[in-house]
Amino acid sequence: MNRLEQLRQKLIAAARLDVPADTVPWAFEQRVLARLRAPRSLDLAAFWARALWRAAAPCVALSLALLTWHLAVESASAPEPEPQTLAQQLEQTLLAAVQEQTADESTDVW
């Protein structure tokens, strides 16, 4: 037997030797009832945590509804761009720096 099992057996044996009393402590019922009747103190942190957790679901629902509306409006109003060929995409990428430089030179006034 390992040491933990021996310790467990000794604790169980000690617990069996200690017989609990059949009587209830004096005024136990009154103390319990007084504690139940006492007004609870207001815990502001728990109040705010509960309110924020209750507000989380409506916020997520509202966000999803607005996202759906935005995507529906955007897809209806924006025309589909013409698909570019690979050659057009390459030309646009290579000439982007040149076009940006000419735009900067036209705005510089001395």
N, C-alpha and C positions, 0 to 999 in steps of 0.2 A: 504494500500500500504506500502510496506517496504521501508526502507531508500534508498536502492540502486536504486530502481525504481524511487523514487522521485528525486534523484540526476540525474539519466539518463534523466528524463523529463525536468529538469531545464537546463541541458547542451544542449539538443536538441533545446529548446526554445531560449537559448542564441545564438546558432549557426544560427538559422533562422533569428534573428534580425541583425546579422552582414552580410551585403551584400558585396560580394567580388567585387573588382575593375575590370573593363573591360579592363584596359590597362596593357600592359606588362612592367616590369621595364626597365629602359634605358640600352641599350647595352646587353640585355639578350641573344639575338641570337649570338652575337659576343663572349660572354663568353662561351657559350655552345660549339660553333664550335672550339674555341681556345683550350678548354679542350679535345675535341675529337681528334684534330690534334696533341696534345702534345705527345711526345714519352713516352711510358710506362717505368717505372723503372723495372729493372730486379729483380725479387723476387727469390732468390736462393732456399729458402725453398720450395716454390711452385713448382719450376722446379724439384727438387729432389723428392718431394712427387709424382708428376705426373709420373716421370720416374719409380719409385719403384712400383707404382700401376700397371703400364703397364707391368712391368717385372714379376709380381706375377703369372699371368696365365701361361706363358711359363715355369716358374720354377715348378709349380705344375704338369704340363703336363710331363715335363722331369722326375720328381720324380716318377710319376706313371708308365712311360714307363720303367725306370730302375728297379723298383720294380717288374713289370711283367716279365721283362727279367731275373732277378735274380731268381725269383720263378720258371720260366720255366727251367732254366739251372740246378738249384738245384734238382728239382724233376726228371729230366731226368738222372742225374749222380748218385744220391744217391740211392742205392738199399733199398728196403723195409726191415726193421729189422724184425726178426722173432718175433711173438707175444709171450710174456712171460706169463707164468701162474702166478696165485696169489702166489703160493708157491715160485717160482723163484724170484719174486719181493720182497717178504718178506725176503728171505735169502740174497739177494743182499743188502737190506737196513740194516739188522742187522749186516752183516759182513763188511760193508763199513768202520766203525771205526777201525776194526782189520786190514783190508788191508792197511789202511792209516798209521797206527802205524808201521806195518812191513816195509812199504816203507820208512818211516822216519828213522828207525833203520838201514836199509841197506845203507843209504846215509851218516850216521854219521861216520866219520873217525877220530880216536884219534891218 
